[in-house]
Amino acid sequence: MSHTFIIVGLGNIGNEYKDTRHNVGFMAVDKLAEQKEVKFILNRYAYTAEFKHKGRLFILVKPTTYMNLSGKAVNYYVQEENIPLSNLLIITDDIALPLGKIRIRKKGSDGGHNGLKNIQDALNTQEYARVRIGIGNNFPKGKQADYVLAPFDEEEIPIIQKTLDIMPELILNFGLLEIDKLMNLYNK
């Protein structure tokens, strides 16, 4: 049994995307890196940071391939670390969920999310765990791209911050608990 876990926060690199709704996956892994006092360094296809916790190695990954090509980075690190897909966790935004809501799944479709679609194509499976963080869907028809690439509104920040505050514990528990227990704990 592998004691290495790869946690991928999805997002887009660059200051223009830094605090956007689409980068909530980056924000989640940043929160844990900050808590563990580890710094991200530029590696192949991604910024990575790693630390040990209770005998397990956690590798945090922020792909530099941009959202729609996230699969390239994910596949590379899964192969490089030779981990089973059960030790992979993808964290991403979801417009189908209310702002701040967390939904953990052990497998499933991409739900129309281009980052998840690319990962699914690269791994050739839907059998990997993912945490979807709700960013709401308060946008006019045809304006989805503008919405996800915009920063959170002032009144949304405390709500998303509360969700991000939960993420370090959730991620660490991913390495310690069965996925069904994790889902029972956080899918409320």
GIRAHU-V569585 format. One record per residue. N is the residue number from 1. RES is the residue in three letters. SS is DSSP state (H for helix, E for strand, C for the rest). OMEGA is omega in whole degrees, -180 to 180 (999 if undefined). Layout:
# GIRAHU-V569585
[[N | RES | SS | OMEGA] [N | RES | SS | OMEGA]]
This chain:
# GIRAHU-V569585
[[1 | MET | C | -179] [2 | SER | C | 176] [3 | HIS | C | 176] [4 | THR | E | -178] [5 | PHE | E | 178] [6 | ILE | E | -179] [7 | ILE | E | -177] [8 | VAL | E | 172] [9 | GLY | E | -179] [10 | LEU | C | 179] [11 | GLY | C | 177] [12 | ASN | C | 178] [13 | ILE | C | 178] [14 | GLY | C | -178] [15 | ASN | H | -179] [16 | GLU | H | 180] [17 | TYR | H | -167] [18 | LYS | C | -174] [19 | ASP | C | -177] [20 | THR | E | -180] [21 | ARG | H | -178] [22 | HIS | H | -176] [23 | ASN | H | -178] [24 | VAL | H | 175] [25 | GLY | H | 175] [26 | PHE | H | -178] [27 | MET | H | -178] [28 | ALA | H | -180] [29 | VAL | H | 175] [30 | ASP | H | -179] [31 | LYS | H | 180] [32 | LEU | H | 179] [33 | ALA | H | 178] [34 | GLU | H | 180] [35 | GLN | H | -178] [36 | LYS | H | 179] [37 | GLU | C | 174] [38 | VAL | C | -179] [39 | LYS | C | 174] [40 | PHE | C | 174] [41 | ILE | E | -179] [42 | LEU | E | 176] [43 | ASN | E | 180] [44 | ARG | C | 177] [45 | TYR | C | -175] [46 | ALA | E | 163] [47 | TYR | E | -180] [48 | THR | E | 174] [49 | ALA | E | 179] [50 | GLU | E | 179] [51 | PHE | E | 176] [52 | LYS | E | 178] [53 | HIS | E | 179] [54 | LYS | C | 176] [55 | GLY | C | 179] [56 | ARG | E | 176] [57 | LEU | E | 177] [58 | PHE | E | 176] [59 | ILE | E | 178] [60 | LEU | E | -175] [61 | VAL | E | 172] [62 | LYS | E | -176] [63 | PRO | E | 176] [64 | THR | C | -176] [65 | THR | C | -172] [66 | TYR | C | -171] [67 | MET | H | -170] [68 | ASN | H | 177] [69 | LEU | H | -178] [70 | SER | H | -178] [71 | GLY | H | -180] [72 | LYS | H | -180] [73 | ALA | H | -178] [74 | VAL | H | -180] [75 | ASN | H | 180] [76 | TYR | H | -176] [77 | TYR | H | 175] [78 | VAL | H | 179] [79 | GLN | H | -177] [80 | GLU | H | -178] [81 | GLU | H | 179] [82 | ASN | C | -179] [83 | ILE | C | 172] [84 | PRO | C | -179] [85 | LEU | H | 177] [86 | SER | H | 179] [87 | ASN | H | 179] [88 | LEU | E | 176] [89 | LEU | E | 178] [90 | ILE | E | 178] [91 | ILE | E | -176] [92 | THR | E | 177] [93 | ASP | E | 177] [94 | ASP | E | 179] [95 | ILE | C | -180] [96 | ALA | C | 180] [97 | LEU | C | 176] [98 | PRO | C | -179] [99 | LEU | C | 175] [100 | GLY | C | -179] [101 | LYS | C | 179] [102 | ILE | E | 176] [103 | ARG | E | 178] [104 | ILE | E | 176] [105 | ARG | E | 178] [106 | LYS | C | 176] [107 | LYS | C | 176] [108 | GLY | C | -177] [109 | SER | C | 179] [110 | ASP | C | 178] [111 | GLY | C | -180] [112 | GLY | C | -180] [113 | HIS | C | -175] [114 | ASN | H | 178] [115 | GLY | H | 179] [116 | LEU | H | 179] [117 | LYS | H | -179] [118 | ASN | H | 177] [119 | ILE | H | 179] [120 | GLN | H | 179] [121 | ASP | H | -178] [122 | ALA | H | -179] [123 | LEU | H | -178] [124 | ASN | C | 178] [125 | THR | C | 172] [126 | GLN | C | -173] [127 | GLU | C | 174] [128 | TYR | C | -178] [129 | ALA | E | 176] [130 | ARG | E | 173] [131 | VAL | E | 176] [132 | ARG | E | 178] [133 | ILE | E | -178] [134 | GLY | E | 176] [135 | ILE | C | 180] [136 | GLY | C | -179] [137 | ASN | C | -177] [138 | ASN | C | -180] [139 | PHE | C | 178] [140 | PRO | C | 179] [141 | LYS | C | 178] [142 | GLY | C | -176] [143 | LYS | C | -178] [144 | GLN | H | -178] [145 | ALA | H | 179] [146 | ASP | H | -178] [147 | TYR | H | -176] [148 | VAL | H | -180] [149 | LEU | C | 177] [150 | ALA | C | 177] [151 | PRO | E | 175] [152 | PHE | C | 175] [153 | ASP | C | -177] [154 | GLU | H | -179] [155 | GLU | H | 179] [156 | GLU | H | -174] [157 | ILE | H | 179] [158 | PRO | H | -180] [159 | ILE | H | -178] [160 | ILE | H | 179] [161 | GLN | H | 178] [162 | LYS | H | 178] [163 | THR | H | -180] [164 | LEU | H | 178] [165 | ASP | H | 180] [166 | ILE | H | -170] [167 | MET | H | 179] [168 | PRO | H | 179] [169 | GLU | H | 180] [170 | LEU | H | -178] [171 | ILE | H | 179] [172 | LEU | H | 178] [173 | ASN | H | 176] [174 | PHE | H | 179] [175 | GLY | H | -174] [176 | LEU | H | -173] [177 | LEU | C | 170] [178 | GLU | C | -177] [179 | ILE | H | 180] [180 | ASP | H | 177] [181 | LYS | H | 179] [182 | LEU | H | 179] [183 | MET | H | 178] [184 | ASN | H | -179] [185 | LEU | H | -168] [186 | TYR | H | 179] [187 | ASN | C | -179] [188 | LYS | C | 999]]
